Amino acid sequence: MPANIEIKALVSDFEALRHKAEKISDSPVQVIPQEDTFFSCPHGRLKLRELGPACGQLVYYLRQDMAGPKHSEYQISNTTDPAGLKQILAQAFGVLGVVTKVRYLYLAGQTRIHLDDVQGLGKFVELEVVLQPGQSDAEGQAIADDLMSKLGIQEADLIEGAYMDLIRK
């Protein structure tokens, strides 16, 4: 299964962080409205990400719920019928909840930098260091630590869990 090292943190100054991300990004920002529907799942997390009426991704992932850099394994399957798939998954597994956000995506080397404006929760930053074959978690964590420093992300701002967990609290 593909894997990455992830961190998630609260953001106090979204615009300042956007400017820092733009400076280290390898490409222009992509602004992506997303609606993630989370389904009951006995092991890991299962969500359907709707990116448009004919564009979605079914995402299954395993990740520890802890603050700081953490290992995450995931599988993604694309769909051209997210509404139909959501209906089937809702009937089969039940819906835990929905997360609606606008994601500002920056790419820096092998890292996806997400600045997320999450409806009802606030503003957050996620780093996803996509591990290359044979690359260790320690190498991924070193990359995440370096980017945290460059972006000014403080350890005190790190959070655990998914946005869905925060919404359900």
N, C-alpha and C positions, 0 to 999 in steps of 0.2 A: 504494500500500500504506500502511496506517496506520503511524505511526512514534512512537517515544518516545525520551527520553533516560533512560538507566539508570545506576545505580551499584549495586554490591554490596559489602558490607563484613562483616568478622567482628564479632561482638558479644561484649563481655566481661561486661556487666551487662544481661542480658535484661530483668529486671523494671524497672530504672531507665529503659531505653529504651521499654518499654511505657507507662510513666507519661508520658513526654515525648510519645509519639505520641498518646496519649489527649487530651492538652491541646490539640494543634493539629489534631486530626481534626474533620471536619465531621459525622461520624456515629459511632454506636457500632461497636466492633470486630466483625468477623465472623471466627469461628474456623472454618477450612476444612481438614479432612484431605485430603491430595492424594497421589496416586501417579502419577508421571510416567514413562512408558516411552519411552526415546529409541531411535530407529531409525537405521540407517545411511542417510546422505543425502550425495550428492556435493557439494552446495552449500548452506550454511546448516545449520540444525538442524531436525529434525522430531521432535515428541514428541506422545504421546497422554496427556492429563491425565484421570485417572479421579477423578471427584468423588462417585460413587455407582454402584450397579449399572445405573441407567438414565440416567446423566448423565456426559457426558465432552466434552472439547474436543480436536480435532486442531489443533496449533499448529505453524506453520512460521515460522521467523524467521532474519533475517540480522543479525549483530552482530559488531563487532570484538572480539577477545579482548585487552582491555587494562584496566588498573586506571583508575579515575576515570570521569567522565561519558562515555558513549558513545552514539552513534546506533544505534537498533535499528528495523528494519522487520519487520512481522509480519502474518500472516493467521491467523484463527481460524475453525474450522468446528465447530459443535456436533453432538453425536451422542447418540442415545438408546440405542445399543448399543455401548458402549465395549469390552466383552469380544470381541464379534464383529469389530469393526474392528481391535482389537489383534492378533487371530489372523491376519487377512489381511495387515496391515502387517508382522508378524513374518515371515511366509512370503515376502512379496515383497521386503523390504529387509533383514531381519535385525535383531536387537535388540542395541543397544550396552550397555544397562543400565537400571536402574530407580532412581529417586529417590523416597523416601517421606518426607513431611514433614507437619508441622502448620503452617499459615500463619495468622498473625494479620493481617488486612487492615484497614487504616485508609485513609480517603480525606481528602485535604487539598487542596482546590481541584481542580486538574487532575492531581494526583499520587496514585498508589497507593503507599502505604507498606506493605511486606511485612516482618513479623518472622517469620522462618522457623526452626523447630526441625527440623533435617534429620537423619534417622536415620543414624547412623554418621559424621556430619561435625561437628555442633555447631549453634550458633546464629548466624544472620546477619540482616542487614537489607538490603532492596532498596528503592530508590526508582525508580519508573517515572513520569516526567513525560510524560503523554500530550500530544503536540504537536497543536495545533489547526491547521486548514487555514491555510496562509500563515505559520504561526509558525516562526521560525528555530531551528536547533540552539542558537545562542548564547542565545536567550531561554529555551529549555528548560534549558540548562546553568546559567543564572543562578538559575532556580527551584530546581534540584537543589542548587546551592551554598548557597542560603539555607536550605533544609531541612536540609542536612548540618550547618550551623552551629546551627540550632535544636535538632536532635536530638543534637548532640555527637558526630557521626561524624567521626573523624580520618582524614586522607589516608593515614596509615600503615596503617590497617585495611582500606583498599580492596583488593579482589581482582579478578582477571580471570577470564573464562570462566564456564561454567555449573557448577551443582552436579555434573552428570554428569562434567565434566572433573576436578573435585576427587576424585570417587570413583574414577575410573580411574587416578589417579596412584599 
